[in-house]
């Protein structure tokens, strides 16, 4: 599972990709740039589509999470999900 970050060390993106695509891309790109300039890891939340994920990768977002990867689950299911996700390269 990835490294856990303190709240002061990360910037979150949430629901910004659901805006008009051109405006959303500018907002997300600038948010990522600002986070990186402040030496923060940037976490995009609410990623639901492969297109959103591809855009985030193109814009060098550090971490993405959302329904595209997994739905909320009980703690006892997390380890099995992590093993499967690691096997297919979804998590490092």
Secondary structure, DSSP 8 states (H G I E B T S, - for coil): ------GGGEEEEESGGGS-HHHHHHHHHHHHHHHHHTT-EEEEE---SHHHHHHHHHTT-SEE-STTT-----HHHHHHHHHHHHHTTS--
